[in-house]
C-alpha cells in the first residue's frame, strides 16, 4: 500500500516539476525581448524576486 501511495506522491511531484520546466523554457524564449519583466496590464516592472519564483509571470503582484 505504501508503494502505491509513494507512486502517487511522486507522480504529482513530477507534474509540478514538468510545469515549472515549461514555464522556465517559455520565459527563456522571451528574456531578451524588451517587454520581459514588465507587467502586461500596468507596464510596471515585475520584481526580480517574483520572476525568480515564477519565471513565467506576466503580471506584477498588484495586477495579479
mmCIF file as gemmi writes it, N, C-alpha and C atoms, coordinates in Angstrom:
data_model
loop_
_atom_site.group_PDB
_atom_site.id
_atom_site.type_symbol
_atom_site.label_atom_id
_atom_site.label_alt_id
_atom_site.label_comp_id
_atom_site.label_asym_id
_atom_site.label_entity_id
_atom_site.label_seq_id
_atom_site.pdbx_PDB_ins_code
_atom_site.Cartn_x
_atom_site.Cartn_y
_atom_site.Cartn_z
_atom_site.occupancy
_atom_site.B_iso_or_equiv
_atom_site.pdbx_formal_charge
_atom_site.auth_seq_id
_atom_site.auth_asym_id
_atom_site.pdbx_PDB_model_num
ATOM 1 N N . UNK Axp A 1 ? 0.822 -1.187 0 1 0 ? 1 A 1
ATOM 2 C CA . UNK Axp A 1 ? 0 0 0 1 0 ? 1 A 1
ATOM 3 C C . UNK Axp A 1 ? 0.872 1.26 0 1 0 ? 1 A 1
ATOM 4 N N . UNK Axp A 2 ? 1.97 1.221 0.748 1 0 ? 2 A 1
ATOM 5 C CA . UNK Axp A 2 ? 2.882 2.366 0.784 1 0 ? 2 A 1
ATOM 6 C C . UNK Axp A 2 ? 3.468 2.65 -0.592 1 0 ? 2 A 1
ATOM 7 N N . UNK Axp A 3 ? 3.744 1.589 -1.344 1 0 ? 3 A 1
ATOM 8 C CA . UNK Axp A 3 ? 4.318 1.753 -2.674 1 0 ? 3 A 1
ATOM 9 C C . UNK Axp A 3 ? 3.365 2.509 -3.588 1 0 ? 3 A 1
ATOM 10 N N . UNK Axp A 4 ? 2.094 2.182 -3.524 1 0 ? 4 A 1
ATOM 11 C CA . UNK Axp A 4 ? 1.085 2.864 -4.345 1 0 ? 4 A 1
ATOM 12 C C . UNK Axp A 4 ? 0.98 4.322 -3.93 1 0 ? 4 A 1
ATOM 13 N N . UNK Axp A 5 ? 0.973 4.59 -2.637 1 0 ? 5 A 1
ATOM 14 C CA . UNK Axp A 5 ? 0.893 5.958 -2.126 1 0 ? 5 A 1
ATOM 15 C C . UNK Axp A 5 ? 2.123 6.759 -2.55 1 0 ? 5 A 1
ATOM 16 N N . UNK Axp A 6 ? 3.31 6.163 -2.425 1 0 ? 6 A 1
ATOM 17 C CA . UNK Axp A 6 ? 4.54 6.849 -2.818 1 0 ? 6 A 1
ATOM 18 C C . UNK Axp A 6 ? 4.553 7.153 -4.307 1 0 ? 6 A 1
ATOM 19 N N . UNK Axp A 7 ? 4.043 6.229 -5.117 1 0 ? 7 A 1
ATOM 20 C CA . UNK Axp A 7 ? 3.987 6.456 -6.557 1 0 ? 7 A 1
ATOM 21 C C . UNK Axp A 7 ? 3.075 7.638 -6.863 1 0 ? 7 A 1
ATOM 22 N N . UNK Axp A 8 ? 1.96 7.741 -6.191 1 0 ? 8 A 1
ATOM 23 C CA . UNK Axp A 8 ? 1.044 8.861 -6.402 1 0 ? 8 A 1
ATOM 24 C C . UNK Axp A 8 ? 1.7 10.184 -6.035 1 0 ? 8 A 1
ATOM 25 N N . UNK Axp A 9 ? 2.407 10.187 -4.934 1 0 ? 9 A 1
ATOM 26 C CA . UNK Axp A 9 ? 3.107 11.401 -4.5 1 0 ? 9 A 1
ATOM 27 C C . UNK Axp A 9 ? 4.193 11.768 -5.513 1 0 ? 9 A 1
ATOM 28 N N . UNK Axp A 10 ? 4.947 10.775 -5.961 1 0 ? 10 A 1
ATOM 29 C CA . UNK Axp A 10 ? 6 11.031 -6.945 1 0 ? 10 A 1
ATOM 30 C C . UNK Axp A 10 ? 5.432 11.507 -8.276 1 0 ? 10 A 1
ATOM 31 N N . UNK Axp A 11 ? 4.323 10.923 -8.7 1 0 ? 11 A 1
ATOM 32 C CA . UNK Axp A 11 ? 3.685 11.346 -9.95 1 0 ? 11 A 1
ATOM 33 C C . UNK Axp A 11 ? 3.218 12.8 -9.857 1 0 ? 11 A 1
ATOM 34 N N . UNK Axp A 12 ? 2.654 13.177 -8.733 1 0 ? 12 A 1
ATOM 35 C CA . UNK Axp A 12 ? 2.2 14.556 -8.537 1 0 ? 12 A 1
ATOM 36 C C . UNK Axp A 12 ? 3.385 15.525 -8.538 1 0 ? 12 A 1
ATOM 37 N N . UNK Axp A 13 ? 4.463 15.144 -7.887 1 0 ? 13 A 1
ATOM 38 C CA . UNK Axp A 13 ? 5.664 15.984 -7.861 1 0 ? 13 A 1
ATOM 39 C C . UNK Axp A 13 ? 6.249 16.127 -9.269 1 0 ? 13 A 1
ATOM 40 N N . UNK Axp A 14 ? 6.209 15.063 -10.049 1 0 ? 14 A 1
ATOM 41 C CA . UNK Axp A 14 ? 6.706 15.1 -11.421 1 0 ? 14 A 1
ATOM 42 C C . UNK Axp A 14 ? 5.899 16.078 -12.272 1 0 ? 14 A 1
ATOM 43 N N . UNK Axp A 15 ? 4.6 16.076 -12.12 1 0 ? 15 A 1
ATOM 44 C CA . UNK Axp A 15 ? 3.747 17.011 -12.874 1 0 ? 15 A 1
ATOM 45 C C . UNK Axp A 15 ? 4.08 18.456 -12.506 1 0 ? 15 A 1
ATOM 46 N N . UNK Axp A 16 ? 4.286 18.714 -11.232 1 0 ? 16 A 1
ATOM 47 C CA . UNK Axp A 16 ? 4.635 20.06 -10.778 1 0 ? 16 A 1
ATOM 48 C C . UNK Axp A 16 ? 5.961 20.497 -11.396 1 0 ? 16 A 1
ATOM 49 N N . UNK Axp A 17 ? 6.938 19.623 -11.377 1 0 ? 17 A 1
ATOM 50 C CA . UNK Axp A 17 ? 8.252 19.949 -11.93 1 0 ? 17 A 1
ATOM 51 C C . UNK Axp A 17 ? 8.213 20.118 -13.449 1 0 ? 17 A 1
ATOM 52 N N . UNK Axp A 18 ? 7.427 19.306 -14.136 1 0 ? 18 A 1
ATOM 53 C CA . UNK Axp A 18 ? 7.292 19.459 -15.584 1 0 ? 18 A 1
ATOM 54 C C . UNK Axp A 18 ? 6.644 20.788 -15.936 1 0 ? 18 A 1
ATOM 55 N N . UNK Axp A 19 ? 5.685 21.214 -15.159 1 0 ? 19 A 1
ATOM 56 C CA . UNK Axp A 19 ? 5.036 22.511 -15.367 1 0 ? 19 A 1
ATOM 57 C C . UNK Axp A 19 ? 6.04 23.637 -15.154 1 0 ? 19 A 1
ATOM 58 N N . UNK Axp A 20 ? 6.836 23.525 -14.111 1 0 ? 20 A 1
ATOM 59 C CA . UNK Axp A 20 ? 7.869 24.53 -13.817 1 0 ? 20 A 1
ATOM 60 C C . UNK Axp A 20 ? 8.884 24.619 -14.958 1 0 ? 20 A 1
ATOM 61 N N . UNK Axp A 21 ? 9.287 23.477 -15.493 1 0 ? 21 A 1
ATOM 62 C CA . UNK Axp A 21 ? 10.233 23.459 -16.611 1 0 ? 21 A 1
ATOM 63 C C . UNK Axp A 21 ? 9.64 24.163 -17.822 1 0 ? 21 A 1
ATOM 64 N N . UNK Axp A 22 ? 8.386 23.908 -18.117 1 0 ? 22 A 1
ATOM 65 C CA . UNK Axp A 22 ? 7.723 24.564 -19.251 1 0 ? 22 A 1
ATOM 66 C C . UNK Axp A 22 ? 7.689 26.075 -19.046 1 0 ? 22 A 1
ATOM 67 N N . UNK Axp A 23 ? 7.409 26.52 -17.822 1 0 ? 23 A 1
ATOM 68 C CA . UNK Axp A 23 ? 7.384 27.953 -17.527 1 0 ? 23 A 1
ATOM 69 C C . UNK Axp A 23 ? 8.763 28.572 -17.726 1 0 ? 23 A 1
ATOM 70 N N . UNK Axp A 24 ? 9.789 27.889 -17.275 1 0 ? 24 A 1
ATOM 71 C CA . UNK Axp A 24 ? 11.162 28.395 -17.426 1 0 ? 24 A 1
ATOM 72 C C . UNK Axp A 24 ? 11.55 28.446 -18.898 1 0 ? 24 A 1
ATOM 73 N N . UNK Axp A 25 ? 11.227 27.398 -19.637 1 0 ? 25 A 1
ATOM 74 C CA . UNK Axp A 25 ? 11.54 27.386 -21.073 1 0 ? 25 A 1
ATOM 75 C C . UNK Axp A 25 ? 10.835 28.526 -21.795 1 0 ? 25 A 1
ATOM 76 N N . UNK Axp A 26 ? 9.583 28.768 -21.448 1 0 ? 26 A 1
ATOM 77 C CA . UNK Axp A 26 ? 8.829 29.867 -22.068 1 0 ? 26 A 1
ATOM 78 C C . UNK Axp A 26 ? 9.441 31.215 -21.695 1 0 ? 26 A 1
ATOM 79 N N . UNK Axp A 27 ? 9.828 31.379 -20.456 1 0 ? 27 A 1
ATOM 80 C CA . UNK Axp A 27 ? 10.457 32.628 -20.018 1 0 ? 27 A 1
ATOM 81 C C . UNK Axp A 27 ? 11.773 32.85 -20.753 1 0 ? 27 A 1
ATOM 82 N N . UNK Axp A 28 ? 12.541 31.79 -20.964 1 0 ? 28 A 1
ATOM 83 C CA . UNK Axp A 28 ? 13.815 31.915 -21.667 1 0 ? 28 A 1
ATOM 84 C C . UNK Axp A 28 ? 13.631 32.378 -23.112 1 0 ? 28 A 1
ATOM 85 N N . UNK Axp A 29 ? 12.513 32.027 -23.721 1 0 ? 29 A 1
ATOM 86 C CA . UNK Axp A 29 ? 12.22 32.48 -25.08 1 0 ? 29 A 1
ATOM 87 C C . UNK Axp A 29 ? 12.027 33.992 -25.138 1 0 ? 29 A 1
ATOM 88 N N . UNK Axp A 30 ? 11.575 34.573 -24.027 1 0 ? 30 A 1
ATOM 89 C CA . UNK Axp A 30 ? 11.206 35.989 -24.006 1 0 ? 30 A 1
ATOM 90 C C . UNK Axp A 30 ? 12.167 36.876 -23.231 1 0 ? 30 A 1
ATOM 91 N N . UNK Axp A 31 ? 13.188 36.3 -22.619 1 0 ? 31 A 1
ATOM 92 C CA . UNK Axp A 31 ? 14.052 37.047 -21.711 1 0 ? 31 A 1
ATOM 93 C C . UNK Axp A 31 ? 14.785 38.198 -22.413 1 0 ? 31 A 1
ATOM 94 N N . UNK Axp A 32 ? 15.092 38.068 -23.673 1 0 ? 32 A 1
ATOM 95 C CA . UNK Axp A 32 ? 15.807 39.116 -24.389 1 0 ? 32 A 1
ATOM 96 C C . UNK Axp A 32 ? 14.887 40.13 -25.067 1 0 ? 32 A 1
ATOM 97 N N . UNK Axp A 33 ? 13.609 39.937 -24.963 1 0 ? 33 A 1
ATOM 98 C CA . UNK Axp A 33 ? 12.66 40.861 -25.585 1 0 ? 33 A 1
ATOM 99 C C . UNK Axp A 33 ? 12.433 42.057 -24.668 1 0 ? 33 A 1
ATOM 100 N N . UNK Axp A 34 ? 12.153 43.221 -25.247 1 0 ? 34 A 1
ATOM 101 C CA . UNK Axp A 34 ? 12.013 44.446 -24.443 1 0 ? 34 A 1
ATOM 102 C C . UNK Axp A 34 ? 10.93 44.388 -23.356 1 0 ? 34 A 1
ATOM 103 N N . UNK Axp A 35 ? 9.856 43.656 -23.577 1 0 ? 35 A 1
ATOM 104 C CA . UNK Axp A 35 ? 8.762 43.633 -22.616 1 0 ? 35 A 1
ATOM 105 C C . UNK Axp A 35 ? 8.926 42.647 -21.479 1 0 ? 35 A 1
ATOM 106 N N . UNK Axp A 36 ? 10.002 41.862 -21.52 1 0 ? 36 A 1
ATOM 107 C CA . UNK Axp A 36 ? 10.188 40.869 -20.465 1 0 ? 36 A 1
ATOM 108 C C . UNK Axp A 36 ? 10.414 41.562 -19.122 1 0 ? 36 A 1
ATOM 109 N N . UNK Axp A 37 ? 9.716 41.098 -18.11 1 0 ? 37 A 1
ATOM 110 C CA . UNK Axp A 37 ? 9.857 41.685 -16.778 1 0 ? 37 A 1
ATOM 111 C C . UNK Axp A 37 ? 8.945 42.874 -16.548 1 0 ? 37 A 1
ATOM 112 N N . UNK Axp A 38 ? 8.106 43.18 -17.523 1 0 ? 38 A 1
ATOM 113 C CA . UNK Axp A 38 ? 7.132 44.267 -17.386 1 0 ? 38 A 1
ATOM 114 C C . UNK Axp A 38 ? 5.744 43.656 -17.286 1 0 ? 38 A 1
ATOM 115 N N . UNK Axp A 39 ? 4.948 44.208 -16.406 1 0 ? 39 A 1
ATOM 116 C CA . UNK Axp A 39 ? 3.569 43.754 -16.234 1 0 ? 39 A 1
ATOM 117 C C . UNK Axp A 39 ? 2.788 44.058 -17.511 1 0 ? 39 A 1
ATOM 118 N N . UNK Axp A 40 ? 2.076 43.075 -18.038 1 0 ? 40 A 1
ATOM 119 C CA . UNK Axp A 40 ? 1.336 43.299 -19.281 1 0 ? 40 A 1
ATOM 120 C C . UNK Axp A 40 ? 0.079 44.127 -19.06 1 0 ? 40 A 1
ATOM 121 N N . UNK Axp A 41 ? -0.304 44.339 -17.809 1 0 ? 41 A 1
ATOM 122 C CA . UNK Axp A 41 ? -1.501 45.121 -17.51 1 0 ? 41 A 1
ATOM 123 C C . UNK Axp A 41 ? -1.166 46.579 -17.196 1 0 ? 41 A 1
ATOM 124 N N . UNK Axp A 42 ? -0.188 46.817 -16.322 1 0 ? 42 A 1
ATOM 125 C CA . UNK Axp A 42 ? 0.111 48.188 -15.894 1 0 ? 42 A 1
ATOM 126 C C . UNK Axp A 42 ? 1.464 48.699 -16.395 1 0 ? 42 A 1
ATOM 127 N N . UNK Axp A 43 ? 2.249 47.837 -17.026 1 0 ? 43 A 1
ATOM 128 C CA . UNK Axp A 43 ? 3.57 48.164 -17.59 1 0 ? 43 A 1
ATOM 129 C C . UNK Axp A 43 ? 4.647 48.477 -16.551 1 0 ? 43 A 1
ATOM 130 N N . UNK Axp A 44 ? 4.369 48.255 -15.283 1 0 ? 44 A 1
ATOM 131 C CA . UNK Axp A 44 ? 5.39 48.431 -14.253 1 0 ? 44 A 1
ATOM 132 C C . UNK Axp A 44 ? 6.319 47.218 -14.253 1 0 ? 44 A 1
ATOM 133 N N . UNK Axp A 45 ? 7.511 47.4 -13.735 1 0 ? 45 A 1
ATOM 134 C CA . UNK Axp A 45 ? 8.455 46.294 -13.659 1 0 ? 45 A 1
ATOM 135 C C . UNK Axp A 45 ? 7.966 45.242 -12.666 1 0 ? 45 A 1
ATOM 136 N N . UNK Axp A 46 ? 8.123 43.995 -13.059 1 0 ? 46 A 1
ATOM 137 C CA . UNK Axp A 46 ? 7.821 42.889 -12.156 1 0 ? 46 A 1
ATOM 138 C C . UNK Axp A 46 ? 9.074 42.678 -11.308 1 0 ? 46 A 1
ATOM 139 N N . UNK Axp A 47 ? 8.949 42.649 -9.985 1 0 ? 47 A 1
ATOM 140 C CA . UNK Axp A 47 ? 10.129 42.492 -9.131 1 0 ? 47 A 1
ATOM 141 C C . UNK Axp A 47 ? 10.92 41.227 -9.479 1 0 ? 47 A 1
ATOM 142 N N . UNK Axp A 48 ? 12.235 41.338 -9.385 1 0 ? 48 A 1
ATOM 143 C CA . UNK Axp A 48 ? 13.132 40.232 -9.725 1 0 ? 48 A 1
ATOM 144 C C . UNK Axp A 48 ? 12.807 38.979 -8.914 1 0 ? 48 A 1
ATOM 145 N N . UNK Axp A 49 ? 12.484 39.165 -7.647 1 0 ? 49 A 1
ATOM 146 C CA . UNK Axp A 49 ? 12.151 38.021 -6.794 1 0 ? 49 A 1
ATOM 147 C C . UNK Axp A 49 ? 10.949 37.255 -7.302 1 0 ? 49 A 1
ATOM 148 N N . UNK Axp A 50 ? 9.957 37.976 -7.802 1 0 ? 50 A 1
ATOM 149 C CA . UNK Axp A 50 ? 8.762 37.325 -8.353 1 0 ? 50 A 1
ATOM 150 C C . UNK Axp A 50 ? 9.139 36.524 -9.599 1 0 ? 50 A 1
ATOM 151 N N . UNK Axp A 51 ? 9.995 37.117 -10.44 1 0 ? 51 A 1
ATOM 152 C CA . UNK Axp A 51 ? 10.404 36.413 -11.654 1 0 ? 51 A 1
ATOM 153 C C . UNK Axp A 51 ? 11.257 35.179 -11.335 1 0 ? 51 A 1
ATOM 154 N N . UNK Axp A 52 ? 12.015 35.249 -10.253 1 0 ? 52 A 1
ATOM 155 C CA . UNK Axp A 52 ? 12.8 34.078 -9.857 1 0 ? 52 A 1
ATOM 156 C C . UNK Axp A 52 ? 11.896 32.946 -9.383 1 0 ? 52 A 1
ATOM 157 N N . UNK Axp A 53 ? 10.842 33.297 -8.657 1 0 ? 53 A 1
ATOM 158 C CA . UNK Axp A 53 ? 9.908 32.28 -8.16 1 0 ? 53 A 1
ATOM 159 C C . UNK Axp A 53 ? 8.942 31.812 -9.234 1 0 ? 53 A 1
ATOM 160 N N . UNK Axp A 54 ? 8.517 32.757 -10.086 1 0 ? 54 A 1
ATOM 161 C CA . UNK Axp A 54 ? 7.55 32.467 -11.141 1 0 ? 54 A 1
ATOM 162 C C . UNK Axp A 54 ? 8.084 33.003 -12.464 1 0 ? 54 A 1
ATOM 163 N N . UNK Axp A 55 ? 8.986 32.262 -13.098 1 0 ? 55 A 1
ATOM 164 C CA . UNK Axp A 55 ? 9.632 32.782 -14.302 1 0 ? 55 A 1
ATOM 165 C C . UNK Axp A 55 ? 8.66 33.164 -15.418 1 0 ? 55 A 1
ATOM 166 N N . UNK Axp A 56 ? 7.516 32.56 -15.432 1 0 ? 56 A 1
ATOM 167 C CA . UNK Axp A 56 ? 6.534 32.854 -16.475 1 0 ? 56 A 1
ATOM 168 C C . UNK Axp A 56 ? 5.581 33.97 -16.122 1 0 ? 56 A 1
ATOM 169 N N . UNK Axp A 57 ? 5.83 34.662 -15.011 1 0 ? 57 A 1
ATOM 170 C CA . UNK Axp A 57 ? 4.92 35.715 -14.559 1 0 ? 57 A 1
ATOM 171 C C . UNK Axp A 57 ? 4.857 36.844 -15.592 1 0 ? 57 A 1
ATOM 172 N N . UNK Axp A 58 ? 3.653 37.23 -15.942 1 0 ? 58 A 1
ATOM 173 C CA . UNK Axp A 58 ? 3.454 38.344 -16.866 1 0 ? 58 A 1
ATOM 174 C C . UNK Axp A 58 ? 2.726 39.497 -16.198 1 0 ? 58 A 1
ATOM 175 N N . UNK Axp A 59 ? 2.367 39.303 -14.929 1 0 ? 59 A 1
ATOM 176 C CA . UNK Axp A 59 ? 1.678 40.33 -14.165 1 0 ? 59 A 1
ATOM 177 C C . UNK Axp A 59 ? 2.448 40.62 -12.867 1 0 ? 59 A 1
ATOM 178 N N . UNK Axp A 60 ? 2.449 41.87 -12.445 1 0 ? 60 A 1
ATOM 179 C CA . UNK Axp A 60 ? 3.027 42.214 -11.154 1 0 ? 60 A 1
ATOM 180 C C . UNK Axp A 60 ? 2.084 41.719 -10.052 1 0 ? 60 A 1
ATOM 181 N N . UNK Axp A 61 ? 2.53 41.799 -8.83 1 0 ? 61 A 1
ATOM 182 C CA . UNK Axp A 61 ? 1.719 41.312 -7.694 1 0 ? 61 A 1
ATOM 183 C C . UNK Axp A 61 ? 0.4 42.081 -7.621 1 0 ? 61 A 1
ATOM 184 N N . UNK Axp A 62 ? 0.459 43.39 -7.792 1 0 ? 62 A 1
ATOM 185 C CA . UNK Axp A 62 ? -0.74 44.222 -7.69 1 0 ? 62 A 1
ATOM 186 C C . UNK Axp A 62 ? -1.786 43.808 -8.738 1 0 ? 62 A 1
ATOM 187 N N . UNK Axp A 63 ? -1.36 43.585 -9.963 1 0 ? 63 A 1
ATOM 188 C CA . UNK Axp A 63 ? -2.302 43.25 -11.033 1 0 ? 63 A 1
ATOM 189 C C . UNK Axp A 63 ? -2.735 41.787 -11.01 1 0 ? 63 A 1
ATOM 190 N N . UNK Axp A 64 ? -1.905 40.94 -10.412 1 0 ? 64 A 1
ATOM 191 C CA . UNK Axp A 64 ? -2.249 39.517 -10.345 1 0 ? 64 A 1
ATOM 192 C C . UNK Axp A 64 ? -3.364 39.334 -9.342 1 0 ? 64 A 1
